[in-house]
Amino acid sequence: MAEYAIILDDLAVAMRLGIHPHEAAPQLVLVSVRLTIDYPQAPDADSIAQVLDYDGLREGIHALAAGEGFALQETLVERVAALCLADRRVREVRVRSMKPDVYPDARVGCEIVRRR
């Protein structure tokens, strides 16, 4: 078994996320994901077919952001975690969302870890 960490850091998406009236319009959200993946063996063919293609992860997060939106960051990170865990090779996923523009003096976010 070969263990790898795949990291997608600070993916910037514009989406509706929040409970306040001013959050009805799309706002900047940064999404970071760290996957712990078990491959049966270390990739030896230098081929994307042997590993998780992170293009699909990025596209999946963009699709979630393009939807109706979420009231809670907790809901967003759970949906991203479920997207990641759909690949049976993923043993653990850490997902963080961050809203950098809510406050003038701080960013606010949510982070979870989910394991198989």
C-alpha positions as CSV (number, residue, x, y, z in Angstrom):
1,M,0.0,0.0,0.0
2,A,1.3,3.5,-0.9
3,E,0.0,6.5,1.0
4,Y,-0.1,10.0,-0.5
5,A,-1.5,13.3,0.4
6,I,-3.2,15.4,-2.3
7,I,-3.7,19.0,-1.5
8,L,-5.9,21.6,-3.1
9,D,-5.3,24.9,-1.3
10,D,-7.3,28.1,-1.3
11,L,-9.5,27.4,-4.3
12,A,-11.3,30.7,-4.8
13,V,-15.0,30.4,-5.7
14,A,-17.7,33.0,-5.7
15,M,-20.8,31.6,-4.1
16,R,-23.8,32.4,-1.9
17,L,-22.9,31.3,1.6
18,G,-24.3,32.8,4.8
19,I,-27.4,33.6,6.8
20,H,-27.4,37.4,6.6
21,P,-29.3,39.4,4.0
22,H,-26.1,40.9,2.6
23,E,-24.8,37.4,1.9
24,A,-27.6,36.7,-0.6
25,A,-25.2,37.9,-3.3
26,P,-22.2,35.7,-4.2
27,Q,-19.1,36.3,-2.1
28,L,-15.5,35.1,-2.2
29,V,-15.0,31.7,-0.4
30,L,-11.6,30.0,-0.2
31,V,-11.8,26.2,-0.1
32,S,-8.9,24.0,0.9
33,V,-8.8,20.2,0.8
34,R,-6.2,17.7,2.0
35,L,-6.8,14.1,1.0
36,T,-5.0,11.1,2.4
37,I,-5.1,8.4,-0.3
38,D,-4.1,4.8,-0.3
39,Y,-3.0,3.4,-3.7
40,P,-2.4,-0.4,-4.0
41,Q,1.1,0.5,-5.0
42,A,3.2,3.5,-5.8
43,P,2.4,4.8,-9.3
44,D,4.9,3.4,-11.7
45,A,3.7,4.4,-15.1
46,D,3.6,8.2,-14.7
47,S,-0.1,8.0,-15.7
48,I,-3.1,9.9,-14.4
49,A,-5.0,6.7,-14.6
50,Q,-3.1,5.4,-11.6
51,V,-4.0,8.3,-9.3
52,L,-6.8,10.6,-8.2
53,D,-7.2,13.3,-10.8
54,Y,-7.6,16.5,-8.8
55,D,-9.2,18.2,-11.8
56,G,-12.4,16.3,-10.9
57,L,-12.1,17.6,-7.3
58,R,-11.7,21.2,-8.4
59,E,-14.6,20.9,-10.9
60,G,-16.8,19.3,-8.2
61,I,-16.2,22.2,-5.8
62,H,-16.9,24.7,-8.6
63,A,-20.2,22.8,-9.3
64,L,-21.2,23.0,-5.6
65,A,-20.4,26.7,-5.6
66,A,-22.5,27.3,-8.7
67,G,-25.6,25.7,-7.1
68,E,-28.2,27.4,-4.9
69,G,-25.7,28.2,-2.1
70,F,-25.6,27.3,1.5
71,A,-26.6,29.0,4.7
72,L,-23.8,27.4,6.7
73,Q,-20.1,26.8,6.1
74,E,-20.6,23.5,8.0
75,T,-22.9,22.3,5.2
76,L,-20.5,23.3,2.5
77,V,-17.5,21.5,4.0
78,E,-19.6,18.4,4.6
79,R,-20.6,18.3,0.9
80,V,-17.0,18.7,-0.2
81,A,-15.9,15.9,2.2
82,A,-18.7,13.7,0.7
83,L,-17.5,14.5,-2.8
84,C,-14.0,13.4,-1.8
85,L,-15.0,10.3,0.0
86,A,-16.9,9.1,-3.1
87,D,-13.5,7.8,-4.3
88,R,-12.9,4.6,-2.3
89,R,-9.1,5.2,-2.3
90,V,-9.6,8.3,0.0
91,R,-9.0,7.3,3.6
92,E,-9.2,10.7,5.2
93,V,-10.2,14.2,4.1
94,R,-9.7,17.6,5.7
95,V,-11.8,20.4,4.3
96,R,-11.6,24.1,5.2
97,S,-13.7,26.9,4.0
98,M,-12.8,30.5,4.7
99,K,-14.8,33.7,4.1
100,P,-12.1,36.4,3.9
101,D,-14.3,39.4,3.5
102,V,-17.0,39.1,6.2
103,Y,-15.1,41.2,8.8
104,P,-12.6,44.0,8.1
105,D,-10.2,42.6,10.7
106,A,-10.5,38.8,10.4
107,R,-11.3,35.9,8.2
108,V,-14.0,33.4,9.3
109,G,-14.1,29.7,8.4
110,C,-14.9,26.1,9.2
111,E,-12.8,23.0,9.1
112,I,-13.6,19.3,9.4
113,V,-11.8,16.0,9.2
114,R,-13.7,12.9,8.0
115,R,-12.3,9.4,7.9
116,R,-13.4,6.2,6.2
